[in-house]
Amino acid sequence: MAEYKAQEKDLIFALDIGTRSIVGVVGRPAGGKLKILDIELAEHGKRAMMDGQIDDIKQVAALARTVTGRLEERLGVKLERVSVAAAGRALRTQSGSFSIELSGDAPIDAEQISRLEAGAVSAAEEVLQNDEERRQLFLVGYTVAQYRLDNYPLSNLQYHNGKIAEADVVATFLPGEVVESLYAAMRSAGLQVASLTLEPIAAMNAAIPAELRLLNLALVDIGAGTTDIALCRDGSVVGYTMATVAGDEITESIMRTYLVDFRTAERMKQSLGVEEDIVYRNILGLEEHISAAELGAAIQEPMHRLAGAIAEQISSVNGGPPSALFLAGGGSRLSGLREKVAKSLEMDEKRVAIAGNNYALSVFADGLELERPEYATPLGIAVSAGLGLLNDSYVVLLNGQPAKLFRSGVLTLRDILLMNGYNYADMVGRNGKSMSLTLDGKHLVLRGEPAAPAVLQINEAEAALSAVVHAGDQIHFVPASPGAPAARTLGELLGPNFSGRAAVNNREVPLDTPLAHGDVILTLERSSASPAPPVRPAAAVQTEPVRHVVNPAPVSRAPAQPAPQSPVRPAAQPVQPQPQAVQSAPQPVQPAAPRPAPPKPRVLGLTLNGAPLSLPVKADGSPYYLMDLLQYSGIDFDHLNRPVRLEVNGAEQGFQYELRARDDVTICLE
C-alpha cells in the first residue's frame, strides 16, 4: 500500500459528530472560498450519542476512525488534525455583575474594563456552580448588558473618570464534560483537535454568510437528537438556543404506530417524499405495505410539536419572528415541516427556506453534491476553520496545547483564558482575608497575605489581560495563587515582651491561643487576684473587697487583718460578722443604679449605609450586634464575590461589635 502524504497546513479536515451519524469533510481554501475535496458519511451501529452528547466514547471514536480511514484512502493523505463542534444542547446562559473601585484621578483604560468584564463573567459562572461539586465551565461568549459609572449608566467606560465602575453581562458556557468527552473521542481516534466551535455557529457560517447577517435571520439545524438554533442581526450572531424536540421524536412515533424497531422506523421516515409505496417488516415478523400519504398523516402530531418548539425558542430569544428563517439538518427534509414552522411563527411561507442555496457563497466542489441541508454543520465546521472565521484558532497555543475557542472576531488574552476554564480569581488573585480585632478598646485590622500574581505572557513577553491574541501566538499562563488569610496567636499579637495575662472574649486563655476574626482582647496585670477576673463591668471589680471582708470574719484575726480592709466596713465586722455580710449583700447592687432597666427606649435608632434605621428593642433586653444588621444591608451573602467592609462611626469593626444608639454603620462590598 502506498505511503500516505502528511496533512498539509492548509488542508482542512472537519468531523460533524451527530446523534445518528458522523460526517467527514476535507477541503482547502481557494480563491476566498473552501474547495471541498471529499465527503464521507457513516451511521452509528447503535446509539452512541444521547441528544447530541457523546455517551459511548469508544464507539464514537471507532466510527470517527472509520470515516477518517475512508477519506485517507481516497485522498492518499494521513489526516491528523481535525476541526469539530460541540452540540448546542448543553449551553448554559447566566447573567453576572461586578464592580471595581477607581482612583478617580486617572481615566478608565482598557485593562480596567477587561478586569471588570472578567469579574462579571466569573460572577455569572459562580451562579451556575453547584455548591457540592464544582464543574469546569468553558466560556462560549458574553455580551455586556450595561456599564455603570458611579451608578450612572454608560455604553462605554473608556476614558471616563469616576469612583466605582460596574458591569452587567450575559454569559454563555459549555460544561467541561461536554468538551472533554469530545476531545477524548478524538484522541481515541488518533486525531488532534485543531479547532472547536459550536454546531449552531458552524451551521450559520455555511448557511448564512457574514454579508447577509445585517438582517434578522434564524438558522434552525434539526438533527436527530436536538434542534440547534442561532440568530443574527446587525452583522453578528446575537443568540443561541435549542429545542429538545428533534428528528428522533418523529422516528419514535413511527416505531409506536407501526410496531417496528428504530432502524426500520428511520428508514421509513427517510422514504417519505422518495417512495409512494413503503414496505416494512414489523417486530412480529409480518411484512406490511403503507402509502407515503398514510405515513405522512401518522407523523403530523410529532411534527406539530417540533414546529411549536422551534417557534417558542426563537420567539423567546429573538422577541418575535425573524425576517427570514433557514431550516438545516436531516430533519428539515420532512415534507410539510417548513409550512408548519411558518404557521407557528406567523410568518409568510416564502420567508422560511431549506438551507443549501447559500452554500455556494463559501464552498464549491468538483463533482460533489453539496446543497443537501444535512451538510450545513459539517460544511460550516470546515468553512469556519478554513476561511479564518475562528481566528485561525488552531495555531493559538495555551501552555503548549491548542486553545479552546468558540467564537470568531477579535479575541483578547482575557477571552481565551475564560474560554478555557479559568476565572477572574485565577487572573488577578485574591489577597488573604483580613482579621478584625479589638485590643484594650482599640480596633486593629490584620491584613492577609498578598496574592502571588499570575504569569501572563504572549510569545514569552509579558502581556496584559486586554492584549489582543493573533494567529500563531503562544500563551504562557500560570494562575495567581491566593494569599494566606491573616493568622496570629494571642502571644504573637501582644509581642515577645508581654509577660502578663490576657482574656479573649471575657475568658482568660493561654498566650498560644489562635485568634479569630472579631475577637475582643483585654490585657490583665499579673497579680495574686482571682485567676479569672471579670473583664467588662466595673461593678464586678468593686464586689471583690466585700468577699475578702466576709471570709476572714469568722476567724479571730480582727486585730491583724483589718488594716487593709478597714476602708470598706471598719465598724460592722466585730458586732455581727455573718449577719453583716447578709445585710451588706444588697450593697454591690448600688453600682448598677446608674443604668436601671426601666425606662428603656422602645427602638434603637442608628444609620445604616447613610439611611436611618430603627430596630425594636429585643424582648430579652439583649443588645444588637453588628452581625444583626447584615440582613438589612442588601448584600447577597450566599453569592459573595468580594470581601465585605464593616465600619461603625468610621472605624472598621467585627461582627460581634455591640451597637449603640446613633451609631453610623457601613456594611458594603469592598
C-alpha positions in Angstrom: 0.0 0.0 0.0 1.3 3.4 -1.0 2.5 5.6 1.8 0.2 8.5 2.7 1.3 12.1 2.5 1.3 14.2 5.6 -1.6 16.6 6.1 -0.6 20.0 4.8 -1.1 23.1 6.9 -3.9 24.4 4.7 -5.7 21.1 4.3 -8.8 21.3 6.5 -10.4 18.1 7.9 -13.7 18.5 9.8 -15.9 16.0 11.6 -19.5 16.5 12.5 -20.2 14.2 15.4 -24.0 13.8 15.2 -26.5 11.7 17.1 -27.3 9.5 14.1 -24.1 9.7 12.0 -20.6 11.1 11.6 -19.8 13.2 8.5 -16.3 13.9 7.5 -15.3 16.8 5.1 -11.9 17.6 3.6 -11.2 20.8 1.8 -8.6 23.5 1.0 -9.0 27.3 0.7 -9.0 28.5 -2.8 -10.0 32.0 -4.2 -11.7 33.2 -1.0 -13.8 30.0 -0.7 -13.3 26.5 0.5 -12.9 23.8 -2.1 -14.4 20.6 -0.9 -12.2 17.6 -1.9 -14.2 14.8 -0.4 -17.1 14.0 1.9 -17.8 10.7 3.8 -20.8 9.8 6.0 -21.2 6.7 8.3 -24.1 5.9 10.7 -23.7 4.7 14.2 -24.3 0.9 14.6 -26.2 1.6 17.8 -27.0 4.7 19.9 -23.7 6.1 21.0 -25.0 9.7 21.3 -27.8 11.0 23.5 -29.3 14.2 22.4 -26.1 15.4 20.7 -23.9 14.4 23.8 -21.3 11.6 23.5 -22.4 8.7 25.6 -20.1 5.9 24.3 -16.7 7.4 23.7 -15.1 4.2 22.3 -18.0 3.6 19.8 -17.9 7.3 18.6 -14.1 7.1 18.3 -14.3 3.8 16.3 -16.8 5.3 13.8 -14.7 8.5 13.5 -11.7 6.4 12.8 -13.7 4.6 10.0 -14.7 7.8 8.4 -11.2 9.2 8.6 -9.7 6.0 7.2 -12.0 6.1 4.1 -11.1 9.7 3.4 -7.4 9.0 3.9 -7.5 6.0 1.4 -9.3 8.0 -1.3 -7.1 11.2 -0.9 -3.8 9.5 -0.1 -3.3 11.8 2.9 -2.7 10.9 6.6 -5.2 13.1 8.4 -4.1 14.0 11.9 -5.6 17.4 12.7 -9.4 17.7 12.9 -11.9 20.6 13.4 -15.0 19.7 15.4 -18.1 21.4 17.0 -19.9 20.9 20.3 -23.7 20.5 20.4 -25.6 23.5 21.4 -27.9 21.5 23.7 -25.6 21.8 26.7 -25.3 25.6 26.6 -25.9 27.4 29.9 -26.6 31.2 29.9 -26.4 33.3 33.0 -26.2 37.0 33.9 -23.5 38.3 36.3 -22.4 41.7 37.7 -19.1 43.0 39.1 -17.7 46.3 40.2 -14.2 47.8 40.9 -13.1 50.9 42.8 -11.3 53.5 40.8 -8.8 56.2 42.0 -10.9 58.9 40.4 -7.8 60.7 39.2 -6.9 58.8 36.0 -9.3 58.0 33.1 -10.5 54.4 32.8 -8.3 52.3 30.5 -8.9 49.1 28.5 -7.1 47.0 31.1 -9.5 48.1 33.9 -12.5 47.4 31.6 -11.0 44.0 30.9 -10.8 43.2 34.6 -14.3 44.4 35.1 -15.8 42.2 32.4 -13.8 39.2 33.5 -15.1 39.7 37.0 -18.7 39.9 35.8 -18.3 36.7 33.7 -16.8 34.9 36.7 -19.8 36.1 38.8 -22.1 34.5 36.2 -20.1 31.3 36.3 -20.4 31.2 40.1 -24.2 31.2 39.9 -24.1 28.1 37.7 -21.8 26.2 40.0 -23.1 23.5 42.3 -22.0 24.2 45.9 -21.4 20.5 46.5 -19.4 19.8 43.4 -17.8 22.5 41.2 -18.0 21.9 37.5 -15.5 23.2 34.9 -17.2 25.6 32.6 -15.9 26.9 29.3 -17.0 30.4 28.2 -18.6 30.4 24.8 -19.2 34.1 24.7 -20.7 37.0 26.6 -22.5 40.3 26.0 -22.2 43.4 28.2 -25.8 44.4 29.0 -24.9 47.5 30.9 -22.0 49.6 32.2 -22.4 52.0 35.1 -20.1 54.6 36.5 -21.0 55.9 40.0 -24.5 54.4 39.4 -24.9 56.3 36.1 -25.5 54.1 33.0 -23.0 54.3 30.2 -22.5 52.5 26.9 -18.7 52.8 27.0 -16.5 53.4 30.1 -13.1 54.1 28.5 -11.6 57.5 29.2 -14.2 58.4 31.8 -13.4 59.3 35.4 -15.2 58.1 38.5 -15.0 56.2 41.8 -16.9 52.9 41.1 -17.3 51.2 37.8 -19.8 48.3 37.3 -20.7 45.9 34.5 -23.6 43.6 33.9 -23.1 40.8 31.4 -25.0 37.8 30.0 -22.5 34.9 29.5 -22.9 31.6 27.8 -20.9 28.5 29.0 -20.4 24.9 28.0 -20.0 22.3 30.8 -16.5 20.9 30.8 -17.7 17.3 30.5 -19.2 18.1 27.1 -16.0 19.5 25.8 -13.8 16.8 27.3 -15.8 13.9 26.0 -15.4 15.3 22.5 -11.7 15.7 23.0 -11.4 12.2 24.5 -13.2 10.6 21.5 -10.9 12.4 19.1 -7.8 11.3 21.0 -9.0 7.8 21.0 -9.5 8.0 17.2 -5.8 9.2 16.8 -6.8 12.8 16.0 -5.7 16.1 17.4 -8.4 18.7 17.8 -7.3 21.7 15.8 -10.3 24.0 16.4 -13.5 23.8 18.3 -16.7 25.8 17.7 -20.4 25.3 18.4 -22.7 23.5 16.0 -25.2 26.4 15.6 -22.4 28.8 14.9 -20.8 26.4 12.3 -24.2 25.8 10.6 -24.8 29.5 10.3 -21.3 30.1 8.8 -22.3 27.8 6.0 -26.0 28.7 5.5 -25.9 32.4 6.3 -22.6 34.1 5.2 -21.5 37.2 7.0 -22.7 39.6 4.3 -26.3 38.5 4.9 -26.2 39.0 8.7 -27.3 42.6 8.8 -30.8 41.2 8.5 -32.5 39.5 11.5 -32.2 35.8 10.4 -32.6 32.5 12.1 -30.8 29.2 11.3 -32.6 26.1 12.6 -30.4 22.9 12.4 -32.7 19.9 13.0 -30.6 16.9 13.9 -31.6 13.6 15.3 -31.4 14.4 19.0 -31.5 18.2 19.2 -32.6 21.2 17.2 -30.0 23.9 17.4 -30.9 27.5 16.7 -28.8 30.6 16.0 -30.0 34.1 15.4 -28.2 37.0 13.8 -28.8 40.7 13.5 -26.8 43.9 12.6 -23.9 41.9 11.3 -23.3 39.4 14.1 -24.7 36.4 15.9 -26.9 37.6 18.8 -28.2 34.5 20.4 -28.2 30.7 20.6 -30.8 28.3 21.9 -32.0 24.8 21.3 -35.1 22.6 21.4 -35.1 19.1 22.8 -37.6 18.0 20.2 -35.8 16.8 17.0 -35.8 14.1 14.3 -35.8 11.2 16.8 -39.3 12.3 18.0 -40.6 11.6 14.5 -38.8 8.2 14.4 -40.1 7.1 17.8 -43.6 8.0 16.8 -43.3 5.7 13.8 -42.0 2.9 16.0 -45.0 3.1 18.3 -47.6 3.4 15.4 -46.3 0.6 13.2 -44.5 -1.7 15.8 -41.1 -1.5 14.1 -37.6 -1.2 15.5 -35.6 2.1 15.4 -33.7 1.3 12.3 -36.8 0.3 10.3 -38.6 3.5 11.5 -35.7 5.6 10.5 -35.7 4.1 7.0 -39.4 4.6 6.7 -39.0 8.3 7.6 -36.3 8.7 5.0 -38.5 7.1 2.4 -41.1 10.0 2.7 -41.0 12.1 -0.5 -39.0 9.4 -2.3 -41.3 6.3 -2.4 -45.0 6.2 -2.8 -45.4 2.7 -1.5 -43.4 1.9 1.7 -42.7 -1.7 2.5 -41.6 -2.7 6.0 -41.4 -5.7 8.4 -42.7 -5.2 11.9 -41.4 -6.7 15.2 -43.8 -9.7 14.7 -42.1 -10.6 11.5 -45.0 -9.6 9.3 -44.4 -7.7 6.1 -46.6 -4.6 5.7 -47.4 -2.1 3.0 -48.4 1.5 3.6 -48.6 4.6 1.3 -46.5 7.7 1.8 -49.6 9.7 2.4 -50.7 7.4 5.2 -47.2 7.6 6.9 -47.2 11.3 6.5 -50.6 11.6 8.2 -49.3 9.4 11.1 -46.5 11.8 12.0 -48.4 15.1 11.9 -48.7 15.3 15.6 -45.0 15.0 16.5 -44.2 17.3 13.5 -46.6 19.9 15.0 -44.8 19.6 18.4 -41.4 20.1 16.7 -42.6 23.2 14.8 -44.1 24.6 18.0 -40.9 24.0 20.0 -38.9 25.8 17.3 -41.3 28.8 17.2 -41.3 29.0 21.0 -37.5 29.1 21.3 -37.0 31.6 18.5 -39.6 33.9 20.0 -38.1 33.8 23.5 -34.6 34.7 22.3 -35.5 37.0 19.4 -38.5 38.7 20.9 -40.6 37.7 17.9 -40.3 36.1 14.4 -37.2 36.8 12.4 -37.2 38.4 8.9 -36.4 35.0 7.4 -35.6 31.5 8.6 -33.4 28.7 7.2 -34.0 25.0 8.0 -31.0 22.8 8.0 -30.1 19.3 9.1 -31.6 16.0 8.1 -34.9 16.7 9.9 -35.5 19.7 7.6 -36.3 17.3 4.7 -39.6 16.3 6.4 -42.4 17.1 4.0 -44.7 19.8 5.4 -42.4 20.8 8.2 -41.4 24.1 6.6 -45.1 25.1 6.3 -45.8 24.2 9.9 -42.8 26.2 11.2 -44.0 29.3 9.2 -47.5 28.9 10.6 -46.3 28.5 14.2 -44.2 31.7 13.9 -47.0 33.5 11.9 -44.5 34.1 9.0 -45.0 34.1 5.3 -44.1 30.6 4.0 -41.9 32.2 1.4 -39.7 33.5 4.2 -38.9 30.0 5.5 -36.5 28.1 3.3 -34.4 25.0 3.3 -30.7 25.7 3.7 -28.3 24.9 0.9 -28.9 27.7 -1.6 -26.2 29.9 0.1 -23.5 27.2 0.4 -22.1 28.3 -2.9 -21.1 31.7 -1.4 -18.4 30.0 0.7 -17.8 26.5 -0.7 -17.6 24.7 -4.0 -16.6 21.3 -5.3 -15.9 19.3 -8.5 -18.5 16.5 -8.9 -19.8 16.6 -5.3 -23.4 17.4 -4.4 -23.1 20.0 -1.6 -26.6 21.5 -1.4 -28.1 18.9 0.9 -29.4 20.6 4.1 -27.8 17.9 6.4 -24.4 19.2 5.2 -24.9 22.6 6.9 -23.0 21.7 10.1 -20.1 19.7 8.6 -19.5 22.2 5.9 -19.8 25.0 8.4 -17.1 23.5 10.6 -14.8 23.2 7.7 -15.6 26.8 6.5 -15.1 28.2 10.0 -11.6 26.7 10.3 -10.6 27.0 6.6 -11.6 30.6 6.0 -10.4 32.0 9.3 -13.8 32.5 10.9 -12.4 31.1 14.1 -9.4 33.5 14.1 -7.2 30.6 12.9 -7.6 29.3 16.5 -5.9 26.0 15.8 -2.5 27.8 15.9 -3.1 29.6 19.2 -1.4 27.6 21.9 -2.1 27.9 25.6 0.6 26.4 27.7 1.7 24.2 24.8 -1.8 23.0 23.9 -4.3 24.3 21.3 -6.6 26.7 23.0 -10.3 26.0 23.1 -12.1 28.9 21.3 -15.8 29.0 20.5 -16.3 32.2 18.6 -14.6 34.4 16.0 -13.7 38.1 15.9 -11.0 39.9 17.9 -10.0 37.9 21.0 -8.1 39.2 24.0 -6.0 37.2 26.4 -8.8 37.5 28.9 -11.3 36.0 26.4 -9.1 33.0 25.8 -8.4 32.3 29.4 -12.2 32.5 30.2 -13.0 30.2 27.3 -10.5 27.6 28.7 -12.0 27.3 32.1 -10.1 29.9 34.1 -11.9 32.6 36.2 -11.2 36.1 37.5 -9.5 34.9 40.6 -7.0 32.9 38.5 -6.1 36.0 36.6 -5.8 38.7 39.3 -5.6 36.6 42.5 -7.2 37.3 45.8 -5.4 38.6 48.9 -5.9 36.6 52.1 -8.8 37.5 54.3 -8.2 40.2 56.9 -8.8 39.7 60.6 -10.5 42.4 62.7 -9.7 42.5 66.4 -10.3 44.8 69.4 -7.3 45.1 71.8 -7.8 47.0 75.0 -10.6 49.0 73.4 -8.6 49.9 70.3 -9.6 48.5 66.9 -7.0 46.6 64.9 -7.1 45.1 61.4 -4.5 42.4 60.5 -4.2 42.2 56.7 -4.0 38.8 54.9 -1.0 37.9 52.8 -1.0 39.4 49.3 -1.8 37.0 46.4 1.1 35.7 44.2 0.4 37.4 40.9 -0.4 35.4 37.7 2.1 34.9 35.0 0.7 36.3 31.7 2.9 36.0 28.6 2.3 36.1 24.9 5.3 34.8 22.9 7.5 35.0 26.0 6.7 38.7 26.6 4.7 40.0 29.5 1.1 40.8 28.4 -2.0 42.5 29.9 -5.4 40.8 30.0 -6.6 43.2 27.4 -3.9 42.3 24.9 -5.2 41.0 21.6 -4.1 37.5 20.6 -3.3 36.8 17.0 -3.0 33.6 15.0 0.2 31.7 15.8 0.6 33.3 19.2 1.8 31.1 22.1 0.4 31.9 25.5 2.0 31.0 28.8 -0.2 31.4 31.8 0.3 30.5 35.4 -2.8 31.2 37.6 -2.4 33.6 40.6 -2.1 32.0 44.0 -4.4 33.3 46.7 -2.8 34.9 49.7 -2.9 33.2 53.1 -5.5 34.6 55.5 -4.3 36.7 58.4 -3.4 34.5 61.4 -2.0 35.3 64.8 -1.8 33.7 68.2 -2.5 35.8 71.3 1.2 35.9 72.2 2.2 36.9 68.6 -0.3 39.8 68.8 0.9 41.1 72.2 4.6 40.7 71.3 7.5 38.9 73.0 7.9 41.4 75.8 4.4 40.8 77.2 4.6 38.9 80.4 1.1 39.4 81.9 -2.2 37.6 81.4 -4.9 38.3 78.8 -8.5 37.5 78.2 -10.2 36.8 74.9 -13.9 37.4 74.7 -14.1 37.7 78.5 -12.3 34.4 79.1 -8.6 34.2 80.2 -6.7 32.0 77.8 -3.0 31.0 77.3 -0.8 33.1 75.0 -0.6 30.3 72.4 -4.4 30.6 71.7 -5.1 31.3 68.0 -7.2 34.4 67.4 -10.3 34.6 65.3 -12.0 37.5 63.4 -14.0 39.7 65.7 -12.2 38.6 68.9 -12.0 41.2 71.8 -8.8 41.0 73.8 -8.1 42.6 77.1 -4.7 42.5 78.8 -4.6 41.9 82.6 -2.0 42.8 85.2 0.0 39.9 86.7 -1.2 39.7 90.3 -2.4 37.3 93.1 -6.0 38.3 92.4 -8.7 36.0 91.3 -7.3 33.8 88.4 -10.1 34.8 86.1 -11.2 38.3 87.0 -14.2 39.7 85.2 -13.2 41.9 82.3 -16.1 44.1 81.4 -18.3 45.6 84.2 -16.6 47.8 86.8 -19.2 46.8 89.3 -17.8 43.3 89.4 -14.4 44.6 90.3 -16.0 46.6 93.2 -17.5 43.5 94.7 -14.1 41.9 95.3 -13.3 43.7 98.6 -16.7 42.6 100.1 -15.8 38.9 99.6 -12.4 39.5 101.3 -14.2 41.0 104.3 -16.8 38.3 104.7 -14.5 35.3 104.5 -11.9 36.3 107.2 -14.6 37.4 109.7 -15.3 34.1 111.5 -11.6 33.8 112.3 -10.5 35.8 115.3 -7.9 37.9 113.4 -9.6 41.3 113.6 -6.5 43.0 115.1 -4.2 41.6 112.5 -6.2 41.8 109.2 -8.4 44.8 109.4 -5.8 47.4 108.3 -6.1 46.7 104.5 -9.9 46.1 104.9 -10.8 48.9 107.2 -11.7 51.4 104.5 -14.6 49.0 103.5 -16.5 48.5 106.7 -14.4 49.2 109.9 -17.3 49.0 112.5 -19.6 46.4 111.1 -17.3 43.3 111.4 -16.8 43.0 115.2 -20.6 43.2 116.0 -22.3 40.6 113.8 -19.9 39.4 111.1 -22.2 36.9 109.4 -25.4 38.9 109.5 -23.5 42.0 108.5 -22.4 40.1 105.4 -26.1 39.4 104.7 -27.1 43.0 105.4 -24.3 44.2 103.1 -25.3 41.8 100.3 -27.6 44.5 98.7 -24.7 46.9 98.7 -23.0 45.6 95.5 -26.2 46.3 93.6 -25.7 50.0 94.1 -23.2 50.5 91.2 -25.9 49.2 88.8 -28.2 52.2 89.8 -26.8 54.5 87.0 -28.3 52.1 84.3 -31.7 50.9 85.6 -33.7 48.7 83.3 -36.8 51.0 83.1 -37.5 53.1 81.3 -35.9 51.6 78.2 -36.1 53.1 74.7 -38.7 51.3 72.6 -36.4 51.3 69.5 -32.7 51.5 68.7 -32.1 54.3 66.2 -29.0 54.3 64.1 -27.8 55.0 60.5 -27.0 52.1 58.0 -25.3 53.0 54.8 -26.4 56.6 55.0 -30.1 55.8 55.7 -31.8 55.9 59.1 -32.8 52.5 60.6 -34.9 51.9 63.7 -34.8 48.5 65.3 -37.3 47.3 68.0 -35.7 46.5 71.4 -35.2 42.8 71.7 -37.6 41.0 74.0 -34.9 39.7 76.3 -33.2 43.0 76.5 -30.0 41.8 74.9 -28.0 44.3 72.8 -27.8 44.4 69.0 -24.5 43.4 67.4 -23.1 44.4 64.1 -23.9 40.9 62.7 -27.6 41.6 63.3 -27.6 44.3 60.6 -26.3 42.1 57.8 -29.9 41.2 56.8 -30.6 44.9 56.3 -27.5 45.6 54.1 -29.0 44.4 50.8 -25.9 42.2 50.2 -26.4 38.6 48.9 -24.1 36.8 51.3 -24.8 33.4 49.5 -23.0 34.6 46.4 -20.3 37.0 47.5 -17.5 37.7 45.0 -15.7 40.3 47.2 -14.9 40.9 50.8 -17.4 42.9 53.0 -16.3 46.0 54.8 -17.8 46.6 58.3 -17.5 50.0 59.8 -19.0 51.8 62.8 -18.6 55.5 63.1 -15.8 55.4 60.5 -13.8 52.6 62.2 -13.6 49.0 61.0 -15.3 46.6 63.4 -16.0 42.9 63.8 -19.3 41.0 63.6 -19.6 41.0 67.4 -19.3 44.7 67.9 -22.1 45.9 70.3 -24.2 48.7 68.7 -25.4 51.8 70.5 -28.0 54.5 69.7 -27.0 56.9 66.9 -24.1 54.7 65.6 -23.3 55.4 61.9 -22.9 51.9 60.4 -21.5 51.0 57.0 -21.8 47.4 55.5 -20.7 47.3 51.9 -18.7 45.3 49.4 -15.0 46.3 49.1 
